[in-house]
């Protein structure tokens, strides 16, 4: 992505997500990523737990949690590459790598390359 005079245009989206509706939230993320790309941003940042909604309760967060390379990451990565824009977004993460199930309130950086 082009940067003029070592300056970087960053977009921040501070809107509401739809509680427990990953599909609708991803659809809106795509729209906001397109808007940021059109404005010349090389990075867009979404709020904490944007993918699932924030105040949905622990059980729902655990139900909707994804691994760090899960479906939301794959979709957002595709958009980032297509539009040459980096994305930071919040989501509930599930991690089984230690042999026990752990959950995190995570933020993920997705590169445009």
C-alpha positions in Angstrom: 0.0 0.0 0.0 1.3 3.5 -0.8 2.4 5.8 1.9 3.1 9.4 1.1 5.9 11.1 3.0 6.1 8.2 5.5 2.5 8.9 6.5 -0.1 6.1 7.0 -3.8 6.5 6.8 -5.6 4.4 9.4 -9.3 3.8 9.7 -11.1 3.0 12.9 -14.7 1.6 12.9 -16.6 2.3 16.1 -20.0 0.9 15.4 -22.3 -1.7 17.0 -22.2 -5.3 16.0 -25.2 -7.6 15.9 -25.2 -9.8 19.0 -24.4 -13.4 18.3 -24.6 -13.0 14.5 -21.2 -13.6 13.1 -22.5 -13.6 9.5 -24.0 -10.2 9.7 -21.0 -8.8 11.5 -18.7 -10.1 8.8 -20.9 -8.7 6.1 -20.6 -5.3 7.8 -16.9 -5.7 8.2 -16.6 -6.3 4.4 -18.5 -3.1 3.8 -16.4 -1.1 6.3 -13.2 -2.5 4.8 -14.3 -1.5 1.3 -15.0 2.1 2.6 -11.6 2.3 4.3 -9.9 0.9 1.2 -11.6 3.5 -1.0 -10.6 6.3 1.3 -6.9 5.2 0.9 -6.4 3.6 4.4 -3.8 0.8 4.7 -5.2 -0.4 8.0 -8.7 -0.6 9.5 -9.3 -1.4 13.2 -12.6 -2.9 14.5 -13.8 -3.0 18.2 -13.3 -5.6 20.8 -15.3 -8.8 20.1 -16.7 -7.2 17.0 -17.2 -10.6 15.2 -19.7 -11.9 17.7 -20.9 -8.8 19.6 -19.6 -7.7 23.0 -22.2 -8.2 25.7 -23.6 -11.7 24.8 -22.6 -13.7 27.9 -19.9 -16.3 28.6 -21.8 -19.3 27.3 -22.6 -17.6 23.9 -19.0 -16.4 23.6 -17.7 -19.9 24.2 -20.2 -21.3 21.6 -19.1 -18.8 19.0 -15.4 -18.9 19.7 -13.1 -19.7 16.9 -9.5 -20.9 16.6 -7.0 -18.2 15.5 -7.1 -19.5 11.9 -10.8 -20.2 11.9 -13.5 -19.2 9.4 -13.6 -15.5 10.3 -9.8 -15.2 10.0 -9.9 -17.0 6.6 -12.6 -14.6 5.2 -11.0 -11.5 6.6 -7.6 -12.6 5.2 -9.1 -13.0 1.8 -10.5 -9.5 1.9 -7.3 -8.0 3.2 -5.3 -9.5 0.3 -7.9 -8.6 -2.3 -8.1 -5.0 -1.2 -4.5 -4.5 0.0 -5.5 -3.4 3.4 -4.5 -4.7 6.9 -7.2 -5.4 9.4 -7.3 -5.7 13.2 -10.4 -7.2 14.7 -11.7 -8.6 18.0 -13.2 -12.1 18.4 -13.5 -14.8 21.0 -10.7 -17.3 20.6 -10.8 -21.0 21.5 -7.4 -22.7 22.0 -7.1 -26.5 22.5 -3.3 -26.7 21.9 -2.3 -27.3 25.5 -4.6 -30.3 25.8 -7.3 -28.4 27.6 -9.8 -25.9 26.3 -8.9 -22.3 26.9 -10.9 -19.2 25.8 -9.5 -15.7 25.1 -10.8 -12.3 24.3 -8.5 -11.8 21.4 -7.5 -9.2 18.8 -6.1 -10.5 15.5 -3.9 -8.6 13.0 -4.4 -9.6 9.4 -1.7 -8.5 7.0 -2.5 -7.4 3.5 0.2 -9.7 2.0 
